[in-house]
């Protein structure tokens, strides 16, 4: 067998194991994952749009991208805190983690709105 056939089988085995492991993930973590992907895709779309059209109001472009990236980072933090398998945050109630997420998002977007000018 060639190396490409072995690599293909290894890749298929890897994707199958990732898929089976992800099916055991709780639904609330999957929702957070979709939100993170949405924020990242929105940032990528903004960067592509800036590359095509131009960046005349550059501070607006930066505010939009930083808003998406900051929201994604805060959502990753929320996912880490809410995950039941993470033993570091076992004493932190999920309501507290979500409240921290909301307050940090409010502060982030107040700074972003101020940055818009």
N, CA, C and O atoms as a printed pandas DataFrame, in Angstrom:
     atom_number atom_name residue_name chain_id  residue_number  x_coord  y_coord  z_coord
0              1         N          UNK        A               1    0.844   -1.185    0.000
1              2        CA          UNK        A               1    0.000    0.000    0.000
2              3         C          UNK        A               1    0.881    1.237    0.000
3              4         O          UNK        A               1    1.952    1.258    0.606
4              5         N          UNK        A               2    0.407    2.273   -0.696
5              6        CA          UNK        A               2    1.143    3.519   -0.744
6              7         C          UNK        A               2    0.898    4.352    0.498
7              8         O          UNK        A               2    0.006    4.072    1.299
8              9         N          UNK        A               3    1.709    5.373    0.633
9             10        CA          UNK        A               3    1.580    6.248    1.796
10            11         C          UNK        A               3    0.270    7.014    1.790
11            12         O          UNK        A               3   -0.281    7.305    2.853
12            13         N          UNK        A               4   -0.242    7.349    0.601
13            14        CA          UNK        A               4   -1.479    8.122    0.542
14            15         C          UNK        A               4   -2.676    7.308    1.010
15            16         O          UNK        A               4   -3.598    7.858    1.613
16            17         N          UNK        A               5   -2.675    6.010    0.741
17            18        CA          UNK        A               5   -3.774    5.155    1.181
18            19         C          UNK        A               5   -3.749    5.018    2.708
19            20         O          UNK        A               5   -4.793    5.070    3.358
20            21         N          UNK        A               6   -2.571    4.847    3.263
21            22        CA          UNK        A               6   -2.427    4.735    4.713
22            23         C          UNK        A               6   -2.817    6.054    5.376
23            24         O          UNK        A               6   -3.499    6.055    6.400
24            25         N          UNK        A               7   -2.389    7.173    4.800
25            26        CA          UNK        A               7   -2.726    8.476    5.360
26            27         C          UNK        A               7   -4.230    8.723    5.297
27            28         O          UNK        A               7   -4.802    9.313    6.214
28            29         N          UNK        A               8   -4.871    8.275    4.224
29            30        CA          UNK        A               8   -6.317    8.438    4.098
30            31         C          UNK        A               8   -7.040    7.616    5.159
31            32         O          UNK        A               8   -7.993    8.096    5.774
32            33         N          UNK        A               9   -6.601    6.402    5.372
33            34        CA          UNK        A               9   -7.229    5.562    6.400
34            35         C          UNK        A               9   -7.007    6.140    7.794
35            36         O          UNK        A               9   -7.905    6.105    8.636
36            37         N          UNK        A              10   -5.806    6.674    8.037
37            38        CA          UNK        A              10   -5.536    7.303    9.323
38            39         C          UNK        A              10   -6.417    8.523    9.530
39            40         O          UNK        A              10   -6.943    8.737   10.622
40            41         N          UNK        A              11   -6.578    9.323    8.484
41            42        CA          UNK        A              11   -7.425   10.509    8.578
42            43         C          UNK        A              11   -8.878   10.115    8.827
43            44         O          UNK        A              11   -9.564   10.745    9.632
44            45         N          UNK        A              12   -9.344    9.084    8.144
45            46        CA          UNK        A              12  -10.719    8.615    8.354
46            47         C          UNK        A              12  -10.909    8.110    9.784
47            48         O          UNK        A              12  -11.934    8.378   10.411
48            49         N          UNK        A              13   -9.929    7.390   10.290
49            50        CA          UNK        A              13  -10.015    6.886   11.665
50            51         C          UNK        A              13  -10.021    8.046   12.665
51            52         O          UNK        A              13  -10.746    8.019   13.659
52            53         N          UNK        A              14   -9.204    9.062   12.385
53            54        CA          UNK        A              14   -9.163   10.232   13.262
54            55         C          UNK        A              14  -10.498   10.962   13.268
55            56         O          UNK        A              14  -11.014   11.302   14.332
56            57         N          UNK        A              15  -11.065   11.208   12.078
57            58        CA          UNK        A              15  -12.355   11.898   12.006
58            59         C          UNK        A              15  -13.460   11.072   12.651
59            60         O          UNK        A              15  -14.350   11.629   13.295
60            61         N          UNK        A              16  -13.417    9.755   12.488
61            62        CA          UNK        A              16  -14.424    8.895   13.105
62            63         C          UNK        A              16  -14.327    8.951   14.630
63            64         O          UNK        A              16  -15.350    8.999   15.314
64            65         N          UNK        A              17  -13.109    8.944   15.163
65            66        CA          UNK        A              17  -12.965    9.007   16.621
66            67         C          UNK        A              17  -13.373   10.377   17.154
67            68         O          UNK        A              17  -13.975   10.470   18.224
68            69         N          UNK        A              18  -13.050   11.445   16.415
69            70        CA          UNK        A              18  -13.483   12.782   16.840
70            71         C          UNK        A              18  -15.001   12.904   16.802
71            72         O          UNK        A              18  -15.602   13.482   17.708
72            73         N          UNK        A              19  -15.622   12.364   15.757
73            74        CA          UNK        A              19  -17.078   12.429   15.632
74            75         C          UNK        A              19  -17.748   11.650   16.758
75            76         O          UNK        A              19  -18.725   12.120   17.342
76            77         N          UNK        A              20  -17.236   10.473   17.063
77            78        CA          UNK        A              20  -17.853    9.681   18.131
78            79         C          UNK        A              20  -17.639   10.328   19.497
79            80         O          UNK        A              20  -18.512   10.242   20.360
80            81         N          UNK        A              21  -16.502   10.968   19.703
81            82        CA          UNK        A              21  -16.269   11.659   20.971
82            83         C          UNK        A              21  -17.154   12.894   21.079
83            84         O          UNK        A              21  -17.635   13.218   22.165
84            85         N          UNK        A              22  -17.375   13.590   19.959
85            86        CA          UNK        A              22  -18.174   14.819   20.005
86            87         C          UNK        A              22  -19.657   14.522   20.192
87            88         O          UNK        A              22  -20.391   15.371   20.698
88            89         N          UNK        A              23  -20.111   13.343   19.797
89            90        CA          UNK        A              23  -21.523   13.011   20.012
90            91         C          UNK        A              23  -21.840   12.897   21.498
91            92         O          UNK        A              23  -22.994   13.051   21.898
92            93         N          UNK        A              24  -20.830   12.629   22.318
93            94        CA          UNK        A              24  -21.047   12.542   23.763
94            95         C          UNK        A              24  -21.022   13.910   24.433
95            96         O          UNK        A              24  -21.268   14.009   25.636
96            97         N          UNK        A              25  -20.730   14.967   23.677
97            98        CA          UNK        A              25  -20.671   16.318   24.237
98            99         C          UNK        A              25  -22.081   16.804   24.551
99           100         O          UNK        A              25  -22.983   16.631   23.732
100          101         N          UNK        A              26  -22.288   17.405   25.716
101          102        CA          UNK        A              26  -23.622   17.926   26.065
102          103         C          UNK        A              26  -24.077   19.014   25.083
103          104         O          UNK        A              26  -23.259   19.692   24.460
104          105         N          UNK        A              27  -25.379   19.158   24.963
105          106        CA          UNK        A              27  -25.969   20.077   23.983
106          107         C          UNK        A              27  -25.614   21.525   24.283
107          108         O          UNK        A              27  -25.454   22.314   23.351
108          109         N          UNK        A              28  -25.484   21.905   25.565
109          110        CA          UNK        A              28  -25.156   23.298   25.875
110          111         C          UNK        A              28  -23.748   23.655   25.391
111          112         O          UNK        A              28  -23.504   24.792   24.988
112          113         N          UNK        A              29  -22.837   22.707   25.427
113          114        CA          UNK        A              29  -21.496   22.974   24.904
114          115         C          UNK        A              29  -21.504   23.042   23.379
115          116         O          UNK        A              29  -20.741   23.805   22.786
116          117         N          UNK        A              30  -22.356   22.253   22.752
117          118        CA          UNK        A              30  -22.467   22.311   21.288
118          119         C          UNK        A              30  -23.030   23.657   20.840
119          120         O          UNK        A              30  -22.620   24.192   19.809
120          121         N          UNK        A              31  -23.956   24.198   21.603
121          122        CA          UNK        A              31  -24.513   25.516   21.277
122          123         C          UNK        A              31  -23.435   26.585   21.389
123          124         O          UNK        A              31  -23.347   27.474   20.542
124          125         N          UNK        A              32  -22.618   26.501   22.428
125          126        CA          UNK        A              32  -21.517   27.453   22.583
126          127         C          UNK        A              32  -20.524   27.296   21.433
127          128         O          UNK        A              32  -19.991   28.289   20.937
128          129         N          UNK        A              33  -20.272   26.051   21.005
129          130        CA          UNK        A              33  -19.368   25.813   19.876
130          131         C          UNK        A              33  -19.883   26.470   18.600
131          132         O          UNK        A              33  -19.111   27.062   17.846
132          133         N          UNK        A              34  -21.179   26.364   18.362
133          134        CA          UNK        A              34  -21.767   26.993   17.172
134          135         C          UNK        A              34  -21.625   28.514   17.254
135          136         O          UNK        A              34  -21.351   29.168   16.248
136          137         N          UNK        A              35  -21.808   29.066   18.431
137          138        CA          UNK        A              35  -21.654   30.509   18.624
138          139         C          UNK        A              35  -20.214   30.948   18.360
139          140         O          UNK        A              35  -19.987   31.993   17.748
140          141         N          UNK        A              36  -19.247   30.162   18.814
141          142        CA          UNK        A              36  -17.834   30.477   18.576
142          143         C          UNK        A              36  -17.527   30.426   17.088
143          144         O          UNK        A              36  -16.845   31.305   16.561
144          145         N          UNK        A              37  -18.027   29.404   16.413
145          146        CA          UNK        A              37  -17.804   29.289   14.966
146          147         C          UNK        A              37  -18.449   30.464   14.238
147          148         O          UNK        A              37  -17.860   31.012   13.306
148          149         N          UNK        A              38  -19.653   30.855   14.656
149          150        CA          UNK        A              38  -20.325   31.990   14.031
150          151         C          UNK        A              38  -19.512   33.275   14.193
151          152         O          UNK        A              38  -19.374   34.046   13.244
152          153         N          UNK        A              39  -18.979   33.503   15.381
153          154        CA          UNK        A              39  -18.183   34.712   15.620
154          155         C          UNK        A              39  -16.914   34.694   14.783
155          156         O          UNK        A              39  -16.529   35.721   14.224
156          157         N          UNK        A              40  -16.265   33.552   14.689
157          158        CA          UNK        A              40  -15.031   33.454   13.894
158          159         C          UNK        A              40  -15.319   33.638   12.402
159          160         O          UNK        A              40  -14.565   34.320   11.708
160          161         N          UNK        A              41  -16.396   33.040   11.909
161          162        CA          UNK        A              41  -16.749   33.192   10.492
162          163         C          UNK        A              41  -17.111   34.641   10.185
163          164         O          UNK        A              41  -16.759   35.153    9.122
164          165         N          UNK        A              42  -17.803   35.300   11.095
165          166        CA          UNK        A              42  -18.141   36.702   10.896
166          167         C          UNK        A              42  -16.882   37.565   10.818
167          168         O          UNK        A              42  -16.816   38.485   10.003
168          169         N          UNK        A              43  -15.898   37.284   11.645
169          170        CA          UNK        A              43  -14.633   38.025   11.585
170          171         C          UNK        A              43  -13.930   37.782   10.254
171          172         O          UNK        A              43  -13.393   38.714    9.655
172          173         N          UNK        A              44  -13.931   36.548    9.794
173          174        CA          UNK        A              44  -13.297   36.228    8.511
174          175         C          UNK        A              44  -14.006   36.930    7.370
175          176         O          UNK        A              44  -13.354   37.443    6.460
176          177         N          UNK        A              45  -15.324   36.962    7.403
177          178        CA          UNK        A              45  -16.088   37.661    6.361
178          179         C          UNK        A              45  -15.744   39.145    6.354
179          180         O          UNK        A              45  -15.616   39.743    5.286
180          181         N          UNK        A              46  -15.594   39.744    7.524
181          182        CA          UNK        A              46  -15.244   41.159    7.591
182          183         C          UNK        A              46  -13.858   41.419    7.016
183          184         O          UNK        A              46  -13.645   42.423    6.335
184          185         N          UNK        A              47  -12.920   40.523    7.286
185          186        CA          UNK        A              47  -11.566   40.693    6.754
186          187         C          UNK        A              47  -11.574   40.547    5.233
187          188         O          UNK        A              47  -10.912   41.315    4.535
188          189         N          UNK        A              48  -12.314   39.574    4.718
189          190        CA          UNK        A              48  -12.406   39.395    3.259
190          191         C          UNK        A              48  -13.078   40.603    2.627
191          192         O          UNK        A              48  -12.631   41.078    1.583
192          193         N          UNK        A              49  -14.135   41.105    3.235
193          194        CA          UNK        A              49  -14.817   42.293    2.721
194          195         C          UNK        A              49  -13.872   43.491    2.692
195          196         O          UNK        A              49  -13.863   44.256    1.728
196          197         N          UNK        A              50  -13.078   43.652    3.748
197          198        CA          UNK        A              50  -12.118   44.757    3.791
198          199         C          UNK        A              50  -11.076   44.598    2.692
199          200         O          UNK        A              50  -10.658   45.587    2.091
200          201         N          UNK        A              51  -10.653   43.375    2.423
201          202        CA          UNK        A              51   -9.657   43.146    1.379
202          203         C          UNK        A              51  -10.220   43.449   -0.004
203          204         O          UNK        A              51   -9.491   43.911   -0.882
204          205         N          UNK        A              52  -11.506   43.192   -0.204
205          206        CA          UNK        A              52  -12.122   43.431   -1.515
206          207         C          UNK        A              52  -12.498   44.892   -1.692
207          208         O          UNK        A              52  -12.163   45.493   -2.713
208          209         N          UNK        A              53  -13.180   45.469   -0.732
209          210        CA          UNK        A              53  -13.748   46.809   -0.872
210          211         C          UNK        A              53  -12.772   47.900   -0.446
211          212         O          UNK        A              53  -12.703   48.956   -1.075
212          213         N          UNK        A              54  -12.028   47.646    0.611
213          214        CA          UNK        A              54  -11.123   48.658    1.146
214          215         C          UNK        A              54  -11.435   48.916    2.596
215          216         O          UNK        A              54  -12.437   48.441    3.130
216          217         N          UNK        A              55  -10.569   49.670    3.223
217          218        CA          UNK        A              55  -10.722   49.880    4.668
218          219         C          UNK        A              55  -10.799   51.368    4.997
219          220         O          UNK        A              55  -10.083   51.861    5.868
220          221         N          UNK        A              56  -11.682   52.077    4.284
221          222        CA          UNK        A              56  -11.739   53.527    4.513
222          223         C          UNK        A              56  -12.001   53.882    5.972
223          224         O          UNK        A              56  -11.161   54.542    6.584
224          225         N          UNK        A              57  -13.134   53.474    6.563
225          226        CA          UNK        A              57  -13.231   53.744    8.003
226          227         C          UNK        A              57  -12.526   52.620    8.764
227          228         O          UNK        A              57  -13.165   51.689    9.254
228          229         N          UNK        A              58  -11.201   52.724    8.854
229          230        CA          UNK        A              58  -10.400   51.627    9.405
230          231         C          UNK        A              58  -10.753   51.330   10.845
231          232         O          UNK        A              58  -10.712   50.174   11.266
232          233         N          UNK        A              59  -11.106   52.367   11.620
233          234        CA          UNK        A              59  -11.468   52.112   13.015
234          235         C          UNK        A              59  -12.768   51.306   13.106
235          236         O          UNK        A              59  -12.947   50.531   14.045
236          237         N          UNK        A              60  -13.670   51.481   12.145
237          238        CA          UNK        A              60  -14.894   50.679   12.129
238          239         C          UNK        A              60  -14.591   49.224   11.810
239          240         O          UNK        A              60  -15.167   48.311   12.401
240          241         N          UNK        A              61  -13.676   49.021   10.861
241          242        CA          UNK        A              61  -13.257   47.657   10.538
242          243         C          UNK        A              61  -12.625   46.988   11.758
243          244         O          UNK        A              61  -12.961   45.853   12.095
244          245         N          UNK        A              62  -11.712   47.699   12.413
245          246        CA          UNK        A              62  -11.069   47.136   13.601
246          247         C          UNK        A              62  -12.077   46.859   14.705
247          248         O          UNK        A              62  -11.987   45.839   15.388
248          249         N          UNK        A              63  -13.029   47.753   14.882
249          250        CA          UNK        A              63  -14.039   47.551   15.917
250          251         C          UNK        A              63  -14.869   46.307   15.625
251          252         O          UNK        A              63  -15.166   45.534   16.536
252          253         N          UNK        A              64  -15.241   46.108   14.379
253          254        CA          UNK        A              64  -16.030   44.927   14.022
254          255         C          UNK        A              64  -15.271   43.635   14.224
255          256         O          UNK        A              64  -15.800   42.677   14.786
256          257         N          UNK        A              65  -14.029   43.608   13.767
257          258        CA          UNK        A              65  -13.231   42.393   13.900
258          259         C          UNK        A              65  -12.899   42.117   15.365
259          260         O          UNK        A              65  -12.984   40.977   15.821
260          261         N          UNK        A              66  -12.520   43.164   16.099
261          262        CA          UNK        A              66  -12.207   42.965   17.519
262          263         C          UNK        A              66  -13.438   42.554   18.317
263          264         O          UNK        A              66  -13.326   41.814   19.295
264          265         N          UNK        A              67  -14.599   43.025   17.909
265          266        CA          UNK        A              67  -15.833   42.607   18.562
266          267         C          UNK        A              67  -16.063   41.113   18.363
267          268         O          UNK        A              67  -16.397   40.398   19.307
268          269         N          UNK        A              68  -15.882   40.647   17.126
269          270        CA          UNK        A              68  -16.067   39.217   16.852
270          271         C          UNK        A              68  -15.031   38.360   17.565
271          272         O          UNK        A              68  -15.369   37.342   18.168
272          273         N          UNK        A              69  -13.790   38.767   17.496
273          274        CA          UNK        A              69  -12.719   37.987   18.130
274          275         C          UNK        A              69  -12.877   38.002   19.655
275          276         O          UNK        A              69  -12.726   36.966   20.303
276          277         N          UNK        A              70  -13.178   39.161   20.221
277          278        CA          UNK        A              70  -13.362   39.252   21.666
278          279         C          UNK        A              70  -14.533   38.417   22.145
279          280         O          UNK        A              70  -14.453   37.761   23.183
280          281         N          UNK        A              71  -15.623   38.442   21.389
281          282        CA          UNK        A              71  -16.784   37.633   21.746
282          283         C          UNK        A              71  -16.454   36.149   21.673
283          284         O          UNK        A              71  -16.875   35.373   22.531
284          285         N          UNK        A              72  -15.702   35.752   20.653
285          286        CA          UNK        A              72  -15.309   34.345   20.532
286          287         C          UNK        A              72  -14.421   33.926   21.698
287          288         O          UNK        A              72  -14.580   32.831   22.238
288          289         N          UNK        A              73  -13.497   34.784   22.083
289          290        CA          UNK        A              73  -12.606   34.459   23.204
290          291         C          UNK        A              73  -13.406   34.341   24.502
291          292         O          UNK        A              73  -13.164   33.436   25.301
292          293         N          UNK        A              74  -14.346   35.242   24.710
293          294        CA          UNK        A              74  -15.174   35.155   25.911
294          295         C          UNK        A              74  -16.053   33.906   25.888
295          296         O          UNK        A              74  -16.306   33.307   26.933
296          297         N          UNK        A              75  -16.519   33.510   24.704
297          298        CA          UNK        A              75  -17.323   32.289   24.598
298          299         C          UNK        A              75  -16.480   31.044   24.872
299          300         O          UNK        A              75  -16.967   30.087   25.472
300          301         N          UNK        A              76  -15.226   31.051   24.439
301          302        CA          UNK        A              76  -14.331   29.930   24.750
302          303         C          UNK        A              76  -14.132   29.839   26.261
303          304         O          UNK        A              76  -14.126   28.746   26.827
304          305         N          UNK        A              77  -13.973   30.976   26.900
305          306        CA          UNK        A              77  -13.842   30.991   28.358
306          307         C          UNK        A              77  -15.108   30.451   29.024
307          308         O          UNK        A              77  -15.031   29.689   29.988
308          309         N          UNK        A              78  -16.260   30.843   28.512
309          310        CA          UNK        A              78  -17.526   30.330   29.037
310          311         C          UNK        A              78  -17.603   28.816   28.868
311          312         O          UNK        A              78  -18.023   28.104   29.780
312          313         N          UNK        A              79  -17.197   28.328   27.699
313          314        CA          UNK        A              79  -17.246   26.882   27.439
314          315         C          UNK        A              79  -16.340   26.124   28.408
315          316         O          UNK        A              79  -16.704   25.055   28.898
316          317         N          UNK        A              80  -15.179   26.673   28.675
317          318        CA          UNK        A              80  -14.250   26.025   29.606
318          319         C          UNK        A              80  -14.853   25.979   31.012
319          320         O          UNK        A              80  -14.726   24.974   31.711
320          321         N          UNK        A              81  -15.507   27.064   31.421
321          322        CA          UNK        A              81  -16.057   27.123   32.767
322          323         C          UNK        A              81  -17.304   26.263   32.937
323          324         O          UNK        A              81  -17.550   25.740   34.024
324          325         N          UNK        A              82  -18.091   26.110   31.876
325          326        CA          UNK        A              82  -19.348   25.375   31.962
326          327         C          UNK        A              82  -19.142   23.863   31.807
327          328         O          UNK        A              82  -19.978   23.072   32.244
328          329         N          UNK        A              83  -18.039   23.473   31.192
329          330        CA          UNK        A              83  -17.776   22.062   30.944
330          331         C          UNK        A              83  -17.672   21.295   32.263
331          332         O          UNK        A              83  -16.858   21.630   33.123
332          333         N          UNK        A              84  -18.501   20.268   32.412
333          334        CA          UNK        A              84  -18.527   19.488   33.660
334          335         C          UNK        A              84  -17.266   18.650   33.834
335          336         O          UNK        A              84  -16.910   18.306   34.961
336          337         N          UNK        A              85  -16.588   18.315   32.743
337          338        CA          UNK        A              85  -15.382   17.497   32.825
338          339         C          UNK        A              85  -14.169   18.299   33.287
339          340         O          UNK        A              85  -13.153   17.714   33.663
340          341         N          UNK        A              86  -14.260   19.619   33.265
341          342        CA          UNK        A              86  -13.153   20.464   33.696
342          343         C          UNK        A              86  -13.191   20.587   35.215
343          344         O          UNK        A              86  -14.112   21.183   35.775
344          345         N          UNK        A              87  -12.202   20.028   35.864
345          346        CA          UNK        A              87  -12.193   19.984   37.330
346          347         C          UNK        A              87  -11.761   21.304   37.975
347          348         O          UNK        A              87  -11.981   21.505   39.169
348          349         N          UNK        A              88  -11.152   22.201   37.202
349          350        CA          UNK        A              88  -10.704   23.476   37.772
350          351         C          UNK        A              88  -11.876   24.364   38.194
351          352         O          UNK        A              88  -11.765   25.142   39.142
352          353         N          UNK        A              89  -12.991   24.242   37.488
353          354        CA          UNK        A              89  -14.142   25.106   37.758
354          355         C          UNK        A              89  -15.321   24.300   38.299
355          356         O          UNK        A              89  -16.474   24.652   38.047
356          357         N          UNK        A              90  -15.050   23.228   39.037
357          358        CA          UNK        A              90  -16.139   22.375   39.520
358          359         C          UNK        A              90  -17.006   23.080   40.555
359          360         O          UNK        A              90  -18.185   22.757   40.694
360          361         N          UNK        A              91  -16.436   24.042   41.284
361          362        CA          UNK        A              91  -17.207   24.755   42.306
362          363         C          UNK        A              91  -17.939   25.974   41.755
363          364         O          UNK        A              91  -18.723   26.595   42.472
364          365         N          UNK        A              92  -17.695   26.326   40.493
365          366        CA          UNK        A              92  -18.314   27.500   39.880
366          367         C          UNK        A              92  -19.654   27.108   39.260
367          368         O          UNK        A              92  -19.696   26.272   38.357
368          369         N          UNK        A              93  -20.745   27.701   39.735
369          370        CA          UNK        A              93  -22.036   27.369   39.128
370          371         C          UNK        A              93  -22.120   27.920   37.698
371          372         O          UNK        A              93  -21.548   28.969   37.401
372          373         N          UNK        A              94  -22.828   27.217   36.823
373          374        CA          UNK        A              94  -22.944   27.677   35.429
374          375         C          UNK        A              94  -23.603   29.051   35.312
375          376         O          UNK        A              94  -23.302   29.809   34.390
376          377         N          UNK        A              95  -24.496   29.370   36.239
377          378        CA          UNK        A              95  -25.144   30.679   36.207
378          379         C          UNK        A              95  -24.129   31.793   36.434
379          380         O          UNK        A              95  -24.211   32.854   35.814
380          381         N          UNK        A              96  -23.188   31.549   37.311
381          382        CA          UNK        A              96  -22.144   32.540   37.590
382          383         C          UNK        A              96  -21.240   32.711   36.369
383          384         O          UNK        A              96  -20.863   33.831   36.026
384          385         N          UNK        A              97  -20.894   31.607   35.717
385          386        CA          UNK        A              97  -20.061   31.669   34.515
386          387         C          UNK        A              97  -20.777   32.446   33.416
387          388         O          UNK        A              97  -20.160   33.253   32.720
388          389         N          UNK        A              98  -22.087   32.203   33.257
389          390        CA          UNK        A              98  -22.843   32.927   32.235
390          391         C          UNK        A              98  -22.963   34.403   32.589
391          392         O          UNK        A              98  -22.890   35.252   31.701
392          393         N          UNK        A              99  -23.145   34.726   33.860
393          394        CA          UNK        A              99  -23.207   36.128   34.279
394          395         C          UNK        A              99  -21.883   36.831   34.000
395          396         O          UNK        A              99  -21.873   37.972   33.538
396          397         N          UNK        A             100  -20.765   36.159   34.279
397          398        CA          UNK        A             100  -19.453   36.729   33.953
398          399         C          UNK        A             100  -19.324   36.970   32.451
399          400         O          UNK        A             100  -18.798   37.998   32.024
400          401         N          UNK        A             101  -19.804   36.024   31.659
401          402        CA          UNK        A             101  -19.767   36.145   30.198
402          403         C          UNK        A             101  -20.558   37.365   29.734
403          404         O          UNK        A             101  -20.086   38.135   28.897
404          405         N          UNK        A             102  -21.748   37.537   30.273
405          406        CA          UNK        A             102  -22.600   38.661   29.874
406          407         C          UNK        A             102  -21.974   39.990   30.291
407          408         O          UNK        A             102  -21.956   40.931   29.497
408          409         N          UNK        A             103  -21.469   40.086   31.502
409          410        CA          UNK        A             103  -20.871   41.338   31.981
410          411         C          UNK        A             103  -19.619   41.681   31.175
411          412         O          UNK        A             103  -19.418   42.835   30.795
412          413         N          UNK        A             104  -18.786   40.683   30.918
413          414        CA          UNK        A             104  -17.575   40.930   30.112
414          415         C          UNK        A             104  -17.934   41.341   28.686
415          416         O          UNK        A             104  -17.254   42.179   28.093
416          417         N          UNK        A             105  -19.001   40.755   28.128
417          418        CA          UNK        A             105  -19.454   41.163   26.796
418          419         C          UNK        A             105  -19.957   42.600   26.801
419          420         O          UNK        A             105  -19.713   43.345   25.852
420          421         N          UNK        A             106  -20.654   42.994   27.860
421          422        CA          UNK        A             106  -21.114   44.383   27.956
422          423         C          UNK        A             106  -19.932   45.343   28.002
423          424         O          UNK        A             106  -19.929   46.365   27.316
424          425         N          UNK        A             107  -18.940   45.017   28.804
425          426        CA          UNK        A             107  -17.750   45.875   28.891
426          427         C          UNK        A             107  -17.023   45.911   27.547
427          428         O          UNK        A             107  -16.617   46.979   27.088
428          429         N          UNK        A             108  -16.858   44.749   26.919
429          430        CA          UNK        A             108  -16.199   44.677   25.615
430          431         C          UNK        A             108  -16.913   45.554   24.594
431          432         O          UNK        A             108  -16.269   46.313   23.871
432          433         N          UNK        A             109  -18.225   45.456   24.529
433          434        CA          UNK        A             109  -18.945   46.202   23.505
434          435         C          UNK        A             109  -19.062   47.689   23.843
435          436         O          UNK        A             109  -19.207   48.508   22.936
436          437         N          UNK        A             110  -19.004   48.051   25.102
437          438        CA          UNK        A             110  -18.908   49.484   25.439
438          439         C          UNK        A             110  -17.585   50.059   24.946
439          440         O          UNK        A             110  -17.538   51.176   24.429
440          441         N          UNK        A             111  -16.522   49.297   25.106
441          442        CA          UNK        A             111  -15.215   49.742   24.601
442          443         C          UNK        A             111  -15.234   49.797   23.073
443          444         O          UNK        A             111  -14.706   50.735   22.476
444          445         N          UNK        A             112  -15.834   48.803   22.451
445          446        CA          UNK        A             112  -15.931   48.784   20.972
446          447         C          UNK        A             112  -16.742   49.974   20.473
447          448         O          UNK        A             112  -16.354   50.618   19.498
448          449         N          UNK        A             113  -17.852   50.273   21.121
449          450        CA          UNK        A             113  -18.652   51.428   20.682
450          451         C          UNK        A             113  -17.889   52.727   20.862
451          452         O          UNK        A             113  -18.012   53.637   20.043
452          453         N          UNK        A             114  -17.108   52.823   21.916
453          454        CA          UNK        A             114  -16.286   54.007   22.110
454          455         C          UNK        A             114  -15.194   54.111   21.046
455          456         O          UNK        A             114  -14.823   55.207   20.625
456          457         N          UNK        A             115  -14.690   52.963   20.622
457          458        CA          UNK        A             115  -13.633   52.921   19.604
458          459         C          UNK        A             115  -14.153   53.312   18.236
459          460         O          UNK        A             115  -13.381   53.772   17.395
460          461         N          UNK        A             116  -15.447   53.141   17.992
461          462        CA          UNK        A             116  -16.017   53.496   16.691
462          463         C          UNK        A             116  -15.876   54.985   16.400
463          464         O          UNK        A             116  -15.777   55.390   15.242
464          465         N          UNK        A             117  -15.867   55.780   17.433
465          466        CA          UNK        A             117  -15.646   57.217   17.239
466          467         C          UNK        A             117  -16.870   57.963   17.152
467          468         O          UNK        A             117  -16.839   59.183   16.989
